[in-house]
Amino acid sequence: MVVFVNQFSVHGNAEDFERAFQASSEFMRRQPGFLRHSLVRSTLLPERYVNVAEWEDAASFRRATEHPDFESHVRELHELASSEPHLCVPVLQRGALRGDAEGG
């Protein structure tokens, strides 16, 4: 699995950005190898959003970004925001401890 992390700094209207991202999300979820993603917005800097997307592998992610229809989504998002994209590999993932595992 690979994780795509992209931080957006929105310089346009936030509602327009969220609508454009929704369209991009619908495109990505139809691509082979896509697992899930979350778009979150900073509570301290409301113009900052972070997308965290999980993919089966880097090849699936690359195929999706090379799809002919992908460029229109990138263009629309870049009209509203700048971004800092990074393709990452998981190093550590943990869930919460529950019940007896916490000692009580």
C-alpha positions as CSV (number, residue, x, y, z in Angstrom):
1,M,0.0,0.0,0.0
2,V,1.0,3.6,-0.6
3,V,-0.4,6.8,0.8
4,F,-0.8,10.0,-1.2
5,V,-0.8,13.1,1.0
6,N,-1.6,16.4,-0.5
7,Q,-1.8,19.7,1.4
8,F,-3.9,22.4,-0.3
9,S,-3.7,26.2,0.5
10,V,-7.0,27.5,-0.9
11,H,-6.8,31.0,-2.4
12,G,-10.2,30.8,-4.0
13,N,-13.7,30.3,-2.5
14,A,-13.7,27.3,-0.1
15,E,-17.1,26.0,-1.3
16,D,-15.9,26.1,-4.9
17,F,-12.7,24.2,-3.8
18,E,-14.8,21.6,-2.0
19,R,-17.1,21.1,-5.0
20,A,-14.1,20.7,-7.3
21,F,-12.5,18.3,-4.9
22,Q,-15.7,16.3,-4.8
23,A,-15.6,15.8,-8.5
24,S,-12.0,14.7,-8.4
25,S,-12.9,12.3,-5.6
26,E,-15.6,10.7,-7.7
27,F,-13.1,10.3,-10.5
28,M,-10.4,8.7,-8.2
29,R,-12.8,6.3,-6.5
30,R,-13.5,4.7,-9.9
31,Q,-9.8,4.1,-10.6
32,P,-8.4,0.5,-10.1
33,G,-6.3,0.3,-7.0
34,F,-7.9,3.2,-5.1
35,L,-8.8,2.2,-1.5
36,R,-10.1,5.3,0.3
37,H,-9.3,8.9,1.2
38,S,-10.2,11.6,3.6
39,L,-10.2,15.4,3.0
40,V,-9.7,17.3,6.2
41,R,-9.7,21.1,6.9
42,S,-7.5,22.8,9.5
43,T,-9.4,24.4,12.4
44,L,-6.5,26.9,12.9
45,L,-5.9,27.8,9.3
46,P,-9.3,27.3,7.5
47,E,-7.7,27.9,4.1
48,R,-5.6,24.7,4.6
49,Y,-6.9,21.3,3.6
50,V,-5.1,17.9,3.6
51,N,-6.1,14.9,1.4
52,V,-4.9,11.5,2.6
53,A,-5.5,8.8,0.1
54,E,-4.7,5.1,0.3
55,W,-3.8,3.1,-2.9
56,E,-3.0,-0.6,-3.3
57,D,0.3,0.3,-4.9
58,A,2.3,3.1,-6.5
59,A,1.6,1.7,-10.0
60,S,-2.2,2.1,-9.5
61,F,-1.7,5.6,-8.3
62,R,0.4,6.5,-11.3
63,R,-2.0,5.0,-13.8
64,A,-4.8,7.1,-12.3
65,T,-2.8,10.3,-12.5
66,E,-1.9,9.4,-16.1
67,H,-5.5,8.9,-17.1
68,P,-6.5,11.4,-19.8
69,D,-9.4,12.7,-17.7
70,F,-7.2,13.4,-14.7
71,E,-5.7,16.6,-16.0
72,S,-9.0,18.5,-16.0
73,H,-9.4,17.8,-12.3
74,V,-5.9,19.1,-11.6
75,R,-6.4,22.2,-13.6
76,E,-9.7,23.0,-11.8
77,L,-8.2,22.5,-8.3
78,H,-5.1,24.5,-9.2
79,E,-7.3,27.5,-10.1
80,L,-8.5,27.5,-6.5
81,A,-5.5,26.3,-4.5
82,S,-1.8,25.6,-4.5
83,S,-0.8,22.1,-3.4
84,E,2.1,20.1,-1.9
85,P,1.7,16.5,-3.0
86,H,3.7,13.6,-1.6
87,L,3.5,9.8,-2.3
88,C,4.4,8.0,0.9
89,V,4.8,4.5,2.3
90,P,3.3,3.6,5.7
91,V,5.9,3.2,8.4
92,L,3.7,2.8,11.5
93,Q,-0.1,2.4,11.9
94,R,-1.8,1.9,15.2
95,G,-5.3,1.9,16.6
96,A,-6.5,2.8,20.1
97,L,-6.0,0.4,23.0
98,R,-9.3,-0.8,24.5
99,G,-10.4,-2.5,27.7
100,D,-7.9,-4.8,29.5
101,A,-5.0,-3.8,27.2
102,E,-5.0,-0.5,28.9
103,G,-4.8,-2.1,32.3
104,G,-8.4,-1.6,33.3
